[in-house]
Amino acid sequence: MSIFTAAKSNFRDADIYYSQKAESFLDAHVNFFEDVGGVFSQIVYDNTKV
């Protein structure tokens, strides 16, 4: 599962994956940035296990 939240807004995005492979990790980022319409200048990760 991946969950992204934007710090200064109430925007949230979540995806569920069947594996913890690097491809799933990267796909979650691509999906989030497409939904947001850009890339943030800073990203903070919490509790990563991939």
mmCIF file of the N, C-alpha and C atoms, coordinates in Angstrom:
data_MODEL
# 
_entry.id   MODEL 
# 
loop_
_atom_site.group_PDB 
_atom_site.id 
_atom_site.type_symbol 
_atom_site.label_atom_id 
_atom_site.label_alt_id 
_atom_site.label_comp_id 
_atom_site.label_asym_id 
_atom_site.label_entity_id 
_atom_site.label_seq_id 
_atom_site.pdbx_PDB_ins_code 
_atom_site.Cartn_x 
_atom_site.Cartn_y 
_atom_site.Cartn_z 
_atom_site.occupancy 
_atom_site.B_iso_or_equiv 
_atom_site.pdbx_formal_charge 
_atom_site.auth_seq_id 
_atom_site.auth_comp_id 
_atom_site.auth_asym_id 
_atom_site.auth_atom_id 
_atom_site.pdbx_PDB_model_num 
ATOM 1   N N  . MET A 1 1  ? 0.843  -1.165 0.000   1.00 0.00 ? 1  MET A N  1 
ATOM 2   C CA . MET A 1 1  ? 0.000  0.000  0.000   1.00 0.00 ? 1  MET A CA 1 
ATOM 3   C C  . MET A 1 1  ? 0.892  1.232  0.000   1.00 0.00 ? 1  MET A C  1 
ATOM 4   N N  . SER A 1 2  ? 0.480  2.229  -0.762  1.00 0.00 ? 2  SER A N  1 
ATOM 5   C CA . SER A 1 2  ? 1.172  3.511  -0.728  1.00 0.00 ? 2  SER A CA 1 
ATOM 6   C C  . SER A 1 2  ? 0.153  4.595  -0.421  1.00 0.00 ? 2  SER A C  1 
ATOM 7   N N  . ILE A 1 3  ? 0.558  5.526  0.425   1.00 0.00 ? 3  ILE A N  1 
ATOM 8   C CA . ILE A 1 3  ? -0.290 6.657  0.762   1.00 0.00 ? 3  ILE A CA 1 
ATOM 9   C C  . ILE A 1 3  ? 0.563  7.915  0.680   1.00 0.00 ? 3  ILE A C  1 
ATOM 10  N N  . PHE A 1 4  ? 0.093  8.886  -0.077  1.00 0.00 ? 4  PHE A N  1 
ATOM 11  C CA . PHE A 1 4  ? 0.757  10.166 -0.196  1.00 0.00 ? 4  PHE A CA 1 
ATOM 12  C C  . PHE A 1 4  ? -0.183 11.238 0.330   1.00 0.00 ? 4  PHE A C  1 
ATOM 13  N N  . THR A 1 5  ? 0.356  12.178 1.078   1.00 0.00 ? 5  THR A N  1 
ATOM 14  C CA . THR A 1 5  ? -0.403 13.341 1.524   1.00 0.00 ? 5  THR A CA 1 
ATOM 15  C C  . THR A 1 5  ? 0.419  14.584 1.259   1.00 0.00 ? 5  THR A C  1 
ATOM 16  N N  . ALA A 1 6  ? -0.271 15.655 0.916   1.00 0.00 ? 6  ALA A N  1 
ATOM 17  C CA . ALA A 1 6  ? 0.398  16.928 0.696   1.00 0.00 ? 6  ALA A CA 1 
ATOM 18  C C  . ALA A 1 6  ? 0.391  17.712 2.001   1.00 0.00 ? 6  ALA A C  1 
ATOM 19  N N  . ALA A 1 7  ? 1.522  18.281 2.357   1.00 0.00 ? 7  ALA A N  1 
ATOM 20  C CA . ALA A 1 7  ? 1.680  18.924 3.657   1.00 0.00 ? 7  ALA A CA 1 
ATOM 21  C C  . ALA A 1 7  ? 0.806  20.155 3.833   1.00 0.00 ? 7  ALA A C  1 
ATOM 22  N N  . LYS A 1 8  ? 0.638  20.950 2.796   1.00 0.00 ? 8  LYS A N  1 
ATOM 23  C CA . LYS A 1 8  ? -0.080 22.212 2.944   1.00 0.00 ? 8  LYS A CA 1 
ATOM 24  C C  . LYS A 1 8  ? -1.475 22.190 2.341   1.00 0.00 ? 8  LYS A C  1 
ATOM 25  N N  . SER A 1 9  ? -1.986 21.016 2.079   1.00 0.00 ? 9  SER A N  1 
ATOM 26  C CA . SER A 1 9  ? -3.363 20.895 1.595   1.00 0.00 ? 9  SER A CA 1 
ATOM 27  C C  . SER A 1 9  ? -3.942 19.605 2.159   1.00 0.00 ? 9  SER A C  1 
ATOM 28  N N  . ASN A 1 10 ? -5.158 19.339 1.837   1.00 0.00 ? 10 ASN A N  1 
ATOM 29  C CA . ASN A 1 10 ? -5.812 18.131 2.331   1.00 0.00 ? 10 ASN A CA 1 
ATOM 30  C C  . ASN A 1 10 ? -5.825 17.043 1.257   1.00 0.00 ? 10 ASN A C  1 
ATOM 31  N N  . PHE A 1 11 ? -4.924 17.140 0.252   1.00 0.00 ? 11 PHE A N  1 
ATOM 32  C CA . PHE A 1 11 ? -4.895 16.174 -0.837  1.00 0.00 ? 11 PHE A CA 1 
ATOM 33  C C  . PHE A 1 11 ? -4.271 14.870 -0.365  1.00 0.00 ? 11 PHE A C  1 
ATOM 34  N N  . ARG A 1 12 ? -4.945 13.767 -0.668  1.00 0.00 ? 12 ARG A N  1 
ATOM 35  C CA . ARG A 1 12 ? -4.437 12.432 -0.326  1.00 0.00 ? 12 ARG A CA 1 
ATOM 36  C C  . ARG A 1 12 ? -4.576 11.518 -1.524  1.00 0.00 ? 12 ARG A C  1 
ATOM 37  N N  . ASP A 1 13 ? -3.664 10.564 -1.623  1.00 0.00 ? 13 ASP A N  1 
ATOM 38  C CA . ASP A 1 13 ? -3.707 9.592  -2.711  1.00 0.00 ? 13 ASP A CA 1 
ATOM 39  C C  . ASP A 1 13 ? -3.227 8.258  -2.165  1.00 0.00 ? 13 ASP A C  1 
ATOM 40  N N  . ALA A 1 14 ? -3.928 7.187  -2.499  1.00 0.00 ? 14 ALA A N  1 
ATOM 41  C CA . ALA A 1 14 ? -3.541 5.858  -2.007  1.00 0.00 ? 14 ALA A CA 1 
ATOM 42  C C  . ALA A 1 14 ? -3.669 4.836  -3.126  1.00 0.00 ? 14 ALA A C  1 
ATOM 43  N N  . ASP A 1 15 ? -2.781 3.871  -3.108  1.00 0.00 ? 15 ASP A N  1 
ATOM 44  C CA . ASP A 1 15 ? -2.803 2.749  -4.045  1.00 0.00 ? 15 ASP A CA 1 
ATOM 45  C C  . ASP A 1 15 ? -2.488 1.470  -3.284  1.00 0.00 ? 15 ASP A C  1 
ATOM 46  N N  . ILE A 1 16 ? -3.037 0.371  -3.761  1.00 0.00 ? 16 ILE A N  1 
ATOM 47  C CA . ILE A 1 16 ? -2.753 -0.931 -3.157  1.00 0.00 ? 16 ILE A CA 1 
ATOM 48  C C  . ILE A 1 16 ? -2.019 -1.783 -4.185  1.00 0.00 ? 16 ILE A C  1 
ATOM 49  N N  . TYR A 1 17 ? -0.940 -2.404 -3.747  1.00 0.00 ? 17 TYR A N  1 
ATOM 50  C CA . TYR A 1 17 ? -0.121 -3.263 -4.602  1.00 0.00 ? 17 TYR A CA 1 
ATOM 51  C C  . TYR A 1 17 ? -0.030 -4.655 -3.989  1.00 0.00 ? 17 TYR A C  1 
ATOM 52  N N  . TYR A 1 18 ? 0.163  -5.640 -4.843  1.00 0.00 ? 18 TYR A N  1 
ATOM 53  C CA . TYR A 1 18 ? 0.261  -7.021 -4.382  1.00 0.00 ? 18 TYR A CA 1 
ATOM 54  C C  . TYR A 1 18 ? 1.676  -7.436 -4.017  1.00 0.00 ? 18 TYR A C  1 
ATOM 55  N N  . SER A 1 19 ? 2.660  -6.588 -4.322  1.00 0.00 ? 19 SER A N  1 
ATOM 56  C CA . SER A 1 19 ? 4.042  -6.930 -3.993  1.00 0.00 ? 19 SER A CA 1 
ATOM 57  C C  . SER A 1 19 ? 4.744  -5.684 -3.459  1.00 0.00 ? 19 SER A C  1 
ATOM 58  N N  . GLN A 1 20 ? 5.902  -5.890 -2.856  1.00 0.00 ? 20 GLN A N  1 
ATOM 59  C CA . GLN A 1 20 ? 6.699  -4.788 -2.319  1.00 0.00 ? 20 GLN A CA 1 
ATOM 60  C C  . GLN A 1 20 ? 7.952  -4.561 -3.152  1.00 0.00 ? 20 GLN A C  1 
ATOM 61  N N  . LYS A 1 21 ? 7.845  -4.818 -4.440  1.00 0.00 ? 21 LYS A N  1 
ATOM 62  C CA . LYS A 1 21 ? 8.983  -4.650 -5.336  1.00 0.00 ? 21 LYS A CA 1 
ATOM 63  C C  . LYS A 1 21 ? 9.235  -3.170 -5.613  1.00 0.00 ? 21 LYS A C  1 
ATOM 64  N N  . ALA A 1 22 ? 10.430 -2.891 -6.103  1.00 0.00 ? 22 ALA A N  1 
ATOM 65  C CA . ALA A 1 22 ? 10.798 -1.519 -6.441  1.00 0.00 ? 22 ALA A CA 1 
ATOM 66  C C  . ALA A 1 22 ? 9.882  -0.957 -7.530  1.00 0.00 ? 22 ALA A C  1 
ATOM 67  N N  . GLU A 1 23 ? 9.406  -1.814 -8.426  1.00 0.00 ? 23 GLU A N  1 
ATOM 68  C CA . GLU A 1 23 ? 8.509  -1.361 -9.484  1.00 0.00 ? 23 GLU A CA 1 
ATOM 69  C C  . GLU A 1 23 ? 7.218  -0.785 -8.896  1.00 0.00 ? 23 GLU A C  1 
ATOM 70  N N  . SER A 1 24 ? 6.710  -1.407 -7.850  1.00 0.00 ? 24 SER A N  1 
ATOM 71  C CA . SER A 1 24 ? 5.502  -0.910 -7.190  1.00 0.00 ? 24 SER A CA 1 
ATOM 72  C C  . SER A 1 24 ? 5.779  0.423  -6.512  1.00 0.00 ? 24 SER A C  1 
ATOM 73  N N  . PHE A 1 25 ? 6.929  0.534  -5.893  1.00 0.00 ? 25 PHE A N  1 
ATOM 74  C CA . PHE A 1 25 ? 7.346  1.774  -5.225  1.00 0.00 ? 25 PHE A CA 1 
ATOM 75  C C  . PHE A 1 25 ? 7.403  2.923  -6.228  1.00 0.00 ? 25 PHE A C  1 
ATOM 76  N N  . LEU A 1 26 ? 8.022  2.690  -7.364  1.00 0.00 ? 26 LEU A N  1 
ATOM 77  C CA . LEU A 1 26 ? 8.146  3.724  -8.386  1.00 0.00 ? 26 LEU A CA 1 
ATOM 78  C C  . LEU A 1 26 ? 6.807  4.025  -9.045  1.00 0.00 ? 26 LEU A C  1 
ATOM 79  N N  . ASP A 1 27 ? 5.993  3.002  -9.276  1.00 0.00 ? 27 ASP A N  1 
ATOM 80  C CA . ASP A 1 27 ? 4.681  3.198  -9.881  1.00 0.00 ? 27 ASP A CA 1 
ATOM 81  C C  . ASP A 1 27 ? 3.784  4.060  -8.996  1.00 0.00 ? 27 ASP A C  1 
ATOM 82  N N  . ALA A 1 28 ? 3.879  3.879  -7.706  1.00 0.00 ? 28 ALA A N  1 
ATOM 83  C CA . ALA A 1 28 ? 3.089  4.694  -6.775  1.00 0.00 ? 28 ALA A CA 1 
ATOM 84  C C  . ALA A 1 28 ? 3.462  6.167  -6.909  1.00 0.00 ? 28 ALA A C  1 
ATOM 85  N N  . HIS A 1 29 ? 4.744  6.460  -7.068  1.00 0.00 ? 29 HIS A N  1 
ATOM 86  C CA . HIS A 1 29 ? 5.190  7.836  -7.247  1.00 0.00 ? 29 HIS A CA 1 
ATOM 87  C C  . HIS A 1 29 ? 4.672  8.409  -8.566  1.00 0.00 ? 29 HIS A C  1 
ATOM 88  N N  . VAL A 1 30 ? 4.785  7.637  -9.627  1.00 0.00 ? 30 VAL A N  1 
ATOM 89  C CA . VAL A 1 30 ? 4.321  8.102  -10.939 1.00 0.00 ? 30 VAL A CA 1 
ATOM 90  C C  . VAL A 1 30 ? 2.827  8.412  -10.878 1.00 0.00 ? 30 VAL A C  1 
ATOM 91  N N  . ASN A 1 31 ? 2.043  7.534  -10.287 1.00 0.00 ? 31 ASN A N  1 
ATOM 92  C CA . ASN A 1 31 ? 0.593  7.750  -10.187 1.00 0.00 ? 31 ASN A CA 1 
ATOM 93  C C  . ASN A 1 31 ? 0.278  9.008  -9.380  1.00 0.00 ? 31 ASN A C  1 
ATOM 94  N N  . PHE A 1 32 ? 0.969  9.205  -8.270  1.00 0.00 ? 32 PHE A N  1 
ATOM 95  C CA . PHE A 1 32 ? 0.720  10.378 -7.441  1.00 0.00 ? 32 PHE A CA 1 
ATOM 96  C C  . PHE A 1 32 ? 1.064  11.663 -8.178  1.00 0.00 ? 32 PHE A C  1 
ATOM 97  N N  . PHE A 1 33 ? 2.231  11.718 -8.806  1.00 0.00 ? 33 PHE A N  1 
ATOM 98  C CA . PHE A 1 33 ? 2.654  12.938 -9.480  1.00 0.00 ? 33 PHE A CA 1 
ATOM 99  C C  . PHE A 1 33 ? 1.774  13.243 -10.693 1.00 0.00 ? 33 PHE A C  1 
ATOM 100 N N  . GLU A 1 34 ? 1.240  12.222 -11.337 1.00 0.00 ? 34 GLU A N  1 
ATOM 101 C CA . GLU A 1 34 ? 0.286  12.458 -12.420 1.00 0.00 ? 34 GLU A CA 1 
ATOM 102 C C  . GLU A 1 34 ? -1.009 13.054 -11.884 1.00 0.00 ? 34 GLU A C  1 
ATOM 103 N N  . ASP A 1 35 ? -1.479 12.560 -10.743 1.00 0.00 ? 35 ASP A N  1 
ATOM 104 C CA . ASP A 1 35 ? -2.702 13.080 -10.139 1.00 0.00 ? 35 ASP A CA 1 
ATOM 105 C C  . ASP A 1 35 ? -2.526 14.522 -9.674  1.00 0.00 ? 35 ASP A C  1 
ATOM 106 N N  . VAL A 1 36 ? -1.349 14.837 -9.131  1.00 0.00 ? 36 VAL A N  1 
ATOM 107 C CA . VAL A 1 36 ? -1.076 16.177 -8.626  1.00 0.00 ? 36 VAL A CA 1 
ATOM 108 C C  . VAL A 1 36 ? -0.808 17.144 -9.783  1.00 0.00 ? 36 VAL A C  1 
ATOM 109 N N  . GLY A 1 37 ? -0.242 16.639 -10.859 1.00 0.00 ? 37 GLY A N  1 
ATOM 110 C CA . GLY A 1 37 ? 0.072  17.487 -12.000 1.00 0.00 ? 37 GLY A CA 1 
ATOM 111 C C  . GLY A 1 37 ? 1.452  18.108 -11.929 1.00 0.00 ? 37 GLY A C  1 
ATOM 112 N N  . GLY A 1 38 ? 2.349  17.483 -11.180 1.00 0.00 ? 38 GLY A N  1 
ATOM 113 C CA . GLY A 1 38 ? 3.716  17.991 -11.061 1.00 0.00 ? 38 GLY A CA 1 
ATOM 114 C C  . GLY A 1 38 ? 4.483  17.210 -10.022 1.00 0.00 ? 38 GLY A C  1 
ATOM 115 N N  . VAL A 1 39 ? 5.653  17.708 -9.694  1.00 0.00 ? 39 VAL A N  1 
ATOM 116 C CA . VAL A 1 39 ? 6.520  17.054 -8.723  1.00 0.00 ? 39 VAL A CA 1 
ATOM 117 C C  . VAL A 1 39 ? 6.844  18.043 -7.613  1.00 0.00 ? 39 VAL A C  1 
ATOM 118 N N  . PHE A 1 40 ? 6.772  17.603 -6.379  1.00 0.00 ? 40 PHE A N  1 
ATOM 119 C CA . PHE A 1 40 ? 7.095  18.467 -5.249  1.00 0.00 ? 40 PHE A CA 1 
ATOM 120 C C  . PHE A 1 40 ? 8.609  18.665 -5.160  1.00 0.00 ? 40 PHE A C  1 
ATOM 121 N N  . SER A 1 41 ? 9.011  19.791 -4.592  1.00 0.00 ? 41 SER A N  1 
ATOM 122 C CA . SER A 1 41 ? 10.445 20.064 -4.457  1.00 0.00 ? 41 SER A CA 1 
ATOM 123 C C  . SER A 1 41 ? 11.063 19.282 -3.302  1.00 0.00 ? 41 SER A C  1 
ATOM 124 N N  . GLN A 1 42 ? 10.244 18.836 -2.357  1.00 0.00 ? 42 GLN A N  1 
ATOM 125 C CA . GLN A 1 42 ? 10.757 18.071 -1.222  1.00 0.00 ? 42 GLN A CA 1 
ATOM 126 C C  . GLN A 1 42 ? 9.778  16.955 -0.879  1.00 0.00 ? 42 GLN A C  1 
ATOM 127 N N  . ILE A 1 43 ? 10.317 15.767 -0.624  1.00 0.00 ? 43 ILE A N  1 
ATOM 128 C CA . ILE A 1 43 ? 9.510  14.606 -0.246  1.00 0.00 ? 43 ILE A CA 1 
ATOM 129 C C  . ILE A 1 43 ? 10.112 14.021 1.028   1.00 0.00 ? 43 ILE A C  1 
ATOM 130 N N  . VAL A 1 44 ? 9.260  13.733 1.999   1.00 0.00 ? 44 VAL A N  1 
ATOM 131 C CA . VAL A 1 44 ? 9.698  13.120 3.254   1.00 0.00 ? 44 VAL A CA 1 
ATOM 132 C C  . VAL A 1 44 ? 9.040  11.756 3.360   1.00 0.00 ? 44 VAL A C  1 
ATOM 133 N N  . TYR A 1 45 ? 9.840  10.721 3.541   1.00 0.00 ? 45 TYR A N  1 
ATOM 134 C CA . TYR A 1 45 ? 9.322  9.364  3.646   1.00 0.00 ? 45 TYR A CA 1 
ATOM 135 C C  . TYR A 1 45 ? 9.212  8.946  5.103   1.00 0.00 ? 45 TYR A C  1 
ATOM 136 N N  . ASP A 1 46 ? 8.180  8.185  5.401   1.00 0.00 ? 46 ASP A N  1 
ATOM 137 C CA . ASP A 1 46 ? 7.971  7.680  6.750   1.00 0.00 ? 46 ASP A CA 1 
ATOM 138 C C  . ASP A 1 46 ? 7.704  6.192  6.661   1.00 0.00 ? 46 ASP A C  1 
ATOM 139 N N  . ASN A 1 47 ? 8.440  5.403  7.420   1.00 0.00 ? 47 ASN A N  1 
ATOM 140 C CA . ASN A 1 47 ? 8.196  3.979  7.542   1.00 0.00 ? 47 ASN A CA 1 
ATOM 141 C C  . ASN A 1 47 ? 8.331  3.225  6.225   1.00 0.00 ? 47 ASN A C  1 
ATOM 142 N N  . THR A 1 48 ? 9.399  3.491  5.484   1.00 0.00 ? 48 THR A N  1 
ATOM 143 C CA . THR A 1 48 ? 9.616  2.759  4.236   1.00 0.00 ? 48 THR A CA 1 
ATOM 144 C C  . THR A 1 48 ? 10.253 1.412  4.531   1.00 0.00 ? 48 THR A C  1 
ATOM 145 N N  . LYS A 1 49 ? 9.777  0.386  3.865   1.00 0.00 ? 49 LYS A N  1 
ATOM 146 C CA . LYS A 1 49 ? 10.316 -0.957 4.053   1.00 0.00 ? 49 LYS A CA 1 
ATOM 147 C C  . LYS A 1 49 ? 10.699 -1.619 2.754   1.00 0.00 ? 49 LYS A C  1 
ATOM 148 N N  . VAL A 1 50 ? 10.653 -0.891 1.646   1.00 0.00 ? 50 VAL A N  1 
ATOM 149 C CA . VAL A 1 50 ? 10.990 -1.464 0.357   1.00 0.00 ? 50 VAL A CA 1 
ATOM 150 C C  . VAL A 1 50 ? 12.481 -1.385 0.155   1.00 0.00 ? 50 VAL A C  1 
# 
